[in-house]
Amino acid sequence: MKLYLASLGAGLVVGIVYSLLQVRSPAPPVIALLGLFGILVGEQVVPVARHLWNGESLARAIGLVDAAEQVLGQRPEAPRAAEDHHPES
């Protein structure tokens, strides 16, 4: 129940911000995508800040909470060697 109330509260805050910015809901795609990106980055602020507060470097803090992967997605795999791409004869 707590999660539902928190989600409702977050939605109310976003609705108020949209109203103050005079943006209609649903927002135009670019505004909505930027908002979603902000949510992804915002989710990582508290865990990274905790690690920084404990005296860890920024690079280590980001690595410990997988913030970069959460925001940017998984890294693509390295390309295979050329012989792996040719079917055997």
LINZINOR-V360195 format. One record per pair of residues at least 24 apart in sequence whose C-alpha atoms are under 10 Angstrom apart, sorted by the first residue. I is the first residue (numbers start at 1). GAP is how many residues later the second one is. If there is no record, write none. Layout:
I|GAP + I|GAP
This chain:
37|34 + 37|35 + 38|33 + 39|32 + 40|27 + 40|30 + 40|31 + 40|32 + 41|26 + 41|27 + 41|29 + 41|30 + 41|31 + 42|29 + 43|24 + 43|27 + 43|28 + 44|24 + 44|26 + 44|27
